[in-house]
């Protein structure tokens, strides 16, 4: 059985691959979403990531579709206590920003859609520098004390603001962030490495990277001359013609061949082995896409392979 990892300084212990819920209610309908969630849970997975804004970018969607699907799945399976649900506030068009009343309203709506009375991990989706650190931390602390949230985390925040939030929480003996969700993968390292990663490491937080597969580029299916039918193809296609992109894919191909593994498995295994990372996030819109993601959890790369991938991505 795969060992769970402690999430930063919290008492939450998570499967080392978080299942991204951004596709639920978007490219995966409820039936497909339930099948993916069932397969992930059957493999020992317990860490599902979503946000109140998923998937408001789709015409006809309001936002909250992903939370609603996950809530219905939890209710139908009766497994709420077995699953750690992470969701985010601050980006929904009705609840934008991090003013105390906005965060509270967003949390209440997330609880309703998820059909639960508590959120395991509650993120500030994007920092809102118009709101003082004191207001953000105090609001999150109150939600924890009220039992509506178990632990809090941040995403899309500068190292300076993250440090300020941590310092204020410590000085006032309030609930502090236990994790950070950064944009981080083999072809996007400067979005996390440096001051942000250093702050996370010093504070003992956990990193839960999003875009772990660079919107699909690191699955290896995007190659020169190949056409991929995907709603997210635009981002990966921009990387196909770059020297760095091709260098990374070549290194991934070599390591994948050595382990008889999928390219996606290797990319996620590299990420999971990086300092501070507890669980990369990856999504699957079909059950068939899930095995390559899950395989990353048991895939052990050698020090030489990890170095080769790191060098190729520099």
C-alpha positions in Angstrom: 0.0 0.0 0.0 1.3 3.5 -0.9 2.4 5.5 2.1 0.5 8.7 2.7 2.5 12.0 3.2 1.9 14.5 5.9 0.7 17.8 4.5 3.1 20.4 5.9 2.5 21.1 9.5 -1.1 19.9 9.4 -2.6 16.6 10.7 -3.7 15.8 7.2 -2.1 12.8 5.5 -2.5 12.7 1.7 -2.0 10.3 -1.1 1.2 11.4 -3.0 -0.9 12.3 -6.1 -3.8 14.7 -5.9 -6.6 14.2 -8.4 -7.4 17.5 -10.1 -11.1 18.2 -10.4 -10.9 21.0 -13.0 -12.3 18.7 -15.7 -15.4 17.6 -13.7 -18.4 19.3 -15.2 -16.3 20.5 -18.1 -14.6 17.9 -20.4 -15.8 15.1 -18.1 -19.6 14.8 -17.5 -20.9 13.4 -14.2 -20.8 9.7 -15.3 -17.2 9.9 -16.5 -16.3 12.0 -13.4 -17.7 9.4 -11.0 -15.8 6.7 -12.9 -12.5 8.5 -12.5 -13.2 9.3 -8.9 -14.1 5.7 -8.2 -10.9 4.4 -9.9 -8.7 6.9 -8.0 -10.2 6.0 -4.6 -9.9 2.3 -5.4 -6.2 2.8 -6.0 -5.9 4.3 -2.5 -6.2 8.0 -3.5 -7.7 10.3 -0.9 -6.8 13.9 -2.0 -9.2 15.6 -4.5 -8.5 19.2 -5.6 -11.2 21.6 -6.9 -12.2 25.3 -6.7 -15.4 27.3 -6.6 -14.4 28.8 -10.0 -14.3 25.5 -11.9 -15.5 25.7 -14.6 -16.9 29.2 -15.1 -14.8 29.7 -18.2 -17.1 27.3 -20.2 -20.0 28.9 -22.0 -23.2 28.0 -20.1 -21.4 27.2 -16.8 -21.7 29.3 -13.7 -18.8 28.1 -11.7 -19.1 25.5 -9.0 -19.8 22.6 -11.4 -16.8 20.6 -10.2 -17.7 21.0 -6.6 -21.2 19.9 -7.3 -20.0 16.8 -9.1 -17.7 15.9 -6.3 -20.4 16.5 -3.7 -22.8 14.2 -5.5 -20.1 11.5 -5.7 -19.3 11.8 -2.0 -23.0 11.5 -1.2 -23.6 8.6 -3.5 -20.6 6.6 -2.2 -20.9 7.5 1.5 -17.1 8.0 1.7 -16.8 11.6 2.9 -14.6 10.7 5.9 -12.2 8.8 3.6 -11.6 11.7 1.1 -9.7 14.9 1.7 -11.3 17.6 -0.3 -9.3 20.7 -1.2 -11.1 23.7 -2.7 -10.4 27.4 -3.3 -12.0 30.8 -2.9 -11.3 34.1 -4.4 -11.7 33.6 -8.2 -15.5 32.9 -8.6 -17.1 35.8 -10.5 -19.6 36.2 -7.7 -17.0 36.1 -4.9 -13.9 37.7 -6.3 -11.1 38.7 -4.0 -10.3 38.0 -0.4 -12.3 40.5 1.6 -13.6 38.8 4.8 -17.2 38.8 3.7 -16.3 37.5 0.3 -14.2 34.6 1.6 -17.0 33.7 4.0 -19.7 33.7 1.4 -17.5 31.6 -1.0 -16.8 29.1 1.8 -20.5 28.7 2.6 -21.4 28.1 -1.1 -18.6 25.6 -1.5 -19.9 23.7 1.6 -23.4 23.7 0.1 -22.2 22.4 -3.3 -19.9 19.8 -1.8 -22.8 18.6 0.5 -20.6 18.7 3.5 -20.1 20.7 6.7 -16.4 20.9 6.5 -13.6 21.5 3.9 -10.4 19.6 4.6 -8.1 22.1 2.9 -9.2 25.6 2.0 -7.1 27.7 -0.4 -7.0 31.4 -1.2 -7.0 30.9 -5.0 -5.2 34.1 -5.9 -3.7 36.7 -3.5 -5.6 40.0 -3.2 -3.1 42.7 -2.2 -5.9 45.2 -1.7 -6.8 43.2 1.5 -4.5 43.4 4.5 -2.8 40.2 5.5 -4.4 40.7 8.9 -7.9 40.4 7.5 -7.1 37.4 5.4 -5.5 35.4 8.2 -8.1 36.3 10.7 -10.9 35.3 8.4 -9.3 31.9 7.7 -8.6 31.4 11.4 -12.2 32.0 12.2 -13.4 29.4 9.6 -11.1 26.8 11.2 -12.2 27.6 14.8 -15.8 27.3 13.6 -15.1 23.8 12.3 -15.9 24.7 8.7 -12.3 24.3 7.5 -9.7 21.9 8.8 -6.5 23.5 7.3 -5.7 26.5 5.1 -3.4 27.0 2.2 -2.4 29.6 -0.4 -2.0 29.6 -4.2 -0.8 32.2 -6.6 1.0 34.4 -4.0 4.3 36.1 -3.8 7.0 35.0 -1.4 6.7 38.4 0.4 3.0 38.1 1.0 3.3 34.4 1.9 5.9 35.3 4.5 3.8 38.2 5.8 0.8 35.9 6.3 2.9 33.3 8.1 4.5 35.8 10.3 1.2 37.4 11.3 -0.4 34.1 12.1 2.6 33.1 14.2 2.7 36.4 16.1 -1.0 36.3 16.9 -1.2 32.6 17.5 -3.7 32.2 14.7 -4.1 29.4 12.1 -1.4 29.6 9.4 -1.0 28.2 6.0 0.1 24.6 5.9 0.6 24.3 2.1 1.1 26.2 -1.1 -0.2 25.3 -4.6 2.3 26.7 -7.1 2.5 26.5 -10.8 5.4 24.0 -11.1 6.6 21.4 -13.6 9.5 20.3 -15.7 9.0 23.2 -18.2 8.0 25.8 -15.6 10.4 25.9 -12.8 11.0 29.6 -12.1 7.3 29.9 -11.2 8.2 28.2 -7.9 11.9 27.6 -7.4 13.7 30.5 -5.7 12.2 32.8 -3.0 8.8 31.1 -3.0 10.2 27.6 -2.6 12.7 28.9 0.1 9.8 30.4 2.1 7.8 27.1 1.9 10.9 25.1 3.0 11.7 27.4 5.9 8.2 27.4 7.2 7.8 23.6 6.9 4.9 23.9 4.4 4.0 21.4 1.7 3.9 22.2 -2.0 1.0 20.8 -4.1 1.9 21.9 -7.6 -0.7 22.5 -10.3 -0.1 22.2 -14.0 2.1 19.2 -13.1 1.9 18.0 -16.6 2.0 21.4 -18.2 -1.6 21.2 -19.4 -0.8 17.9 -21.1 2.5 18.7 -22.8 4.4 16.4 -20.4 2.3 13.4 -21.3 4.3 13.3 -24.5 1.3 13.3 -26.8 2.1 16.8 -28.2 4.9 16.3 -30.8 5.8 18.2 -34.0 3.5 17.3 -36.8 0.9 15.7 -34.5 -2.6 16.9 -33.9 -4.3 16.5 -30.5 -8.0 16.9 -30.0 -8.1 18.6 -26.6 -9.9 21.6 -25.2 -6.5 22.6 -23.6 -4.3 22.0 -26.7 -3.4 25.7 -27.1 -1.0 25.9 -24.2 1.0 22.7 -24.9 1.3 23.5 -28.6 3.2 26.6 -27.7 5.9 24.4 -26.1 6.2 21.9 -28.9 8.5 24.1 -31.0 10.7 25.3 -28.2 14.2 23.9 -27.8 13.7 23.4 -24.1 10.4 21.6 -24.7 12.1 19.1 -27.1 15.0 18.7 -24.7 12.7 17.8 -21.8 10.7 15.4 -24.0 13.8 13.6 -25.1 15.0 13.2 -21.5 11.6 11.9 -20.5 11.5 9.5 -23.4 14.9 8.0 -22.3 13.8 7.6 -18.7 10.4 6.2 -19.6 11.9 3.6 -21.9 14.3 2.5 -19.1 11.4 1.9 -16.8 8.9 0.7 -19.4 6.7 3.6 -18.1 4.6 6.3 -19.6 6.1 9.8 -20.1 3.5 11.3 -17.9 4.4 8.9 -15.1 8.0 10.0 -15.3 7.2 13.7 -15.3 5.0 13.4 -12.2 7.6 11.2 -10.4 10.3 13.8 -11.0 7.9 16.5 -9.6 7.0 14.3 -6.5 10.7 13.9 -5.8 11.4 17.6 -5.7 12.1 19.3 -2.3 9.0 20.4 -0.4 6.5 18.7 -2.8 4.0 16.5 -1.1 1.6 15.7 -4.0 1.5 16.9 -7.5 -2.0 17.5 -9.0 -3.0 15.8 -12.2 -6.4 15.4 -13.8 -8.0 12.7 -15.9 -11.2 13.1 -17.9 -11.5 9.4 -18.5 -10.6 6.2 -16.5 -8.2 5.3 -19.3 -6.0 8.3 -18.6 -5.7 7.5 -14.9 -3.2 4.5 -14.8 -0.3 6.6 -16.1 -0.9 9.2 -13.4 -1.2 6.6 -10.6 1.9 4.8 -11.8 4.0 7.8 -10.9 3.4 7.1 -7.2 5.3 3.8 -7.3 7.9 4.9 -9.9 11.3 5.3 -8.3 13.8 7.2 -10.4 17.5 6.9 -9.8 19.5 9.9 -8.7 21.1 9.9 -12.2 17.7 10.0 -13.9 16.4 12.8 -11.7 19.6 14.8 -12.4 19.3 14.2 -16.1 15.7 15.5 -16.1 16.6 18.5 -14.0 19.5 19.4 -16.3 17.3 19.0 -19.4 14.7 21.4 -18.0 17.2 24.1 -16.9 
